[in-house]
Amino acid sequence: GENVEQHPSTLSVQEGDSAVIKCTYSDSASNYFPWYKQELGKRPQLIIDIRSNVGEKKDQRIAVTLNKTAKHFSLHITETQPEDSAVYFCAARLLMDSSYKLIFGSGTRLLVRP
Amino acid sequence: GAVVSQHPSWVICKSGTSVKIECRSLDFQATTMFWYRQFPKQSLMLMATSNEGSKATYEQGVEKDKFLINHASLTLSTLTVTSAHPEDSSFYICSARVAERNSPLHFGNGTRLTVT
């Protein structure tokens, strides 16, 4: 089955710096890659996603890149702010018939120091 | 946007009792709902896929007789943890999506279960 690996597990950056989180996936059939932000005790919130027919997508300070050949995708946060501190999860969609199964990475705890 | 409501948000129960968690899609019909479990500082692990009108599909290692899932309507799925034990204590989160092929997943607020 699909396996998603995420690095680093923790990331500490100074406010204003950029943060990059990387994920790799194993199943070449995966075609949808969302990123979720989860604050302590709360639900994961979708922050950006990318489909396999696109190499890069940007939304203000957040961008995601996808390399299908290498089977990895990355989240880039620029001009980080303290409120960006949270746990970030990448995920990959495993296409199985009509199901919509999302497999999550292990998470990255981002700390933005003021 | 699509809203998923989960209830209760937290519950404390004694070992051996059963707990039911509800997941509702408030403003859309969800043909498929997913139940995840998250232990502290860990990732979301998919437990089962709940399909309206049919049996749930459980992930490997998840006991279907212990975690009963019912998806009786297009807006409601329930997860019942039967004969709960302290090791079942966890954060349970449901998610749902609209029927469109590439629609994103929307998560409920989660239920923190503590079994004493």
Interface residues (C-beta under 8 A of the other chain):
Chain A: Y32 P34 Y36 G41 K42 R43 P44 Q45 L46 D49 R51 F89 S99 Y100 K101 L102 I103 F104 G105 S106 G107 R109
Chain B: T32 F34 K41 Q42 S43 L44 M45 L46 T49 T57 F91 I93 S95 R97 N102 P104 L105 H106 F107 G108 N109 G110 R112
